Amino acid sequence: MTRSEAEQKQFIRMTETPVPRLITSLAIPTIFTMLIGAFYNMADTFFVARLGTSAAGAVGIVFAIMAIIQALGFMIGIGTGSHVSRFLGRQNRKEADKFASTGFFLSLLFGGILTAIGLLFTEPLMILLGATPTILPYARDYAGCIFMGAVVMCGSIVMNNILRSEGKAVLSTIGLGFGGILNVGLDPLFIFQFGLGISGAAIATLISQCVSFGILLYWFSTGKSITRLSWSNLSRKGADYADILKLGFSSFCRQELAGISTVALNVSAAAYGDSAVAAMSIVGRIFYFLLAMLIGFGQGFQPVVGYNYGAKRFERVKESFRFCVKTGTVFLTGVGILGFLFAPQLIQLFKVNDPSVAAIGAMAFRAQCIALPLQATIVLSNMLFQSIGKALQATLISATRQGIYFIPLILILPRYFGLTGIEFTQSISDLFSFLSALPFLYFFFRSLNRAMRERAPAGEEETPCGQMAA
């Protein structure tokens, strides 16, 4: 089969396969990838927690740094992937190659800048992020290796998004999944066997990220991907760089605000001691694991929407969103009920010896379980607008959960309700975010339905994409 025949076969698959079957086939490997990533994030917390409460709190502090690095990676990756999927949907591989190459090399540049800044100012950054005097030594040691891995972390995120946008989810799963499994195996080896403590967890993470980067780059260099990464494909137009960053800015907002919110959470929790910081760190890691399944499902949804929006198959865009929101809401409702009932047991999986950590963690976990079913609409709305190139709507939705609502609430609620206010901040923010997403969806689908009705008599006529802004 020639390359053009393979591309045509992929195009037909993405635009004609029944939506539930297509999304499910793409989502299974991406869910697996997300779970592996979330699992090895939890593995760090699981093993480091055995070093003591202050060490467990340090993981929560440095998690904010990882969120910032990932924010830049996802900003470039989502912006790049959206362009790639829509250009492939229009069967314009030259433009798809250009955006893939531009996004990849841009991520390496941004990652290098983060490494330099982080290594120069590690200790001041840890203090700024809420490290107490007892947590600071652990956080400083852990953060050093994380900063050194910023380049490969950003590059891996971008390559992963490009492969998913092509509909090559299995290839991205192999790359990221293998690195994640390796990290879980290396954690106890470096932490306990080699006696490196929390630095061992950071070294294990760095090695696994380098391995993932190498595997993903191999797919592109050996022709397994549709697009090609090459200096010769690098865009010379500033507008293309701006388009990538603008469209990915919603992901940056979500990730960056998650980092800022984690800082605000750590600072607020620090007033109640290391136990509160450690408890909220554990809860955050468990929920990251739970939401990873939804995000993985949404990542199977995004290339379907991008391809079909580019191909002007708008009825499939509508069907895709409806299917995913319904499935996601039912799943998260079940998970939320189970999580609420077994919250203490889940916290104890981390072998915490401090009773106050267990008590604070269980209460915060149950509070977040109450609002968990709303996440399907919030997350998938953001992913929908990213995939079709609606940067403003995507940015506003992504900014609500961790920024517009969370930050004021984490500053206000503890003043009136103490530690309980901290424990319930996220669930209240989620409720407001859900309500904020509904008007965006209403106006978008109203315009989509109108465009479908207008072109129905002609059969072959389509409304231009630019006329369907929500």
Buried (B, 14 or more C-beta within 10 A) or exposed (E): EEEEEEBEEBBEBBBEBEBEEBBBBBBBBBBBBBBBBBBBBBBBBBBBBBBBBBBBBBBBBBBBBBBBBBBBBBBBBBBBBBBBBBBBBBEEBEBBBBBBBBBBBBBBEBBEBBBEEBEEEBEEBBBEBBBBEBBBBBBBBBBBBBBBBBBBBBBBBBBBBBBBBBBBBBBBBBBBBBBBBBBBEBBBEBBBEEEBBBBBBBBBBBBBBBBBBBBBBEBBEEEEBBBBBBEEBBBEEEEBBEBBBBBBBBBBBBBBBBBBBBBBBBBBBBEBBBBBBBBBBBBBBBBBBBBBBBBBBBBBBBBBBBBBBBBBBBEBBBBBBEBBBEBBBEBBBEBBEEBBEBBBEBBBEBEBEBEBBBBBBBBBBBBBBBBBBBBBBBBBBBBBBBBBBBBBBBBBBBBBBBBBBBBEBBBEBBEEEEBBBBBBBBBBBBEBBBBBBEEBBEEBBEBBEEBBEEBEEEEEEBBEBEEBEB
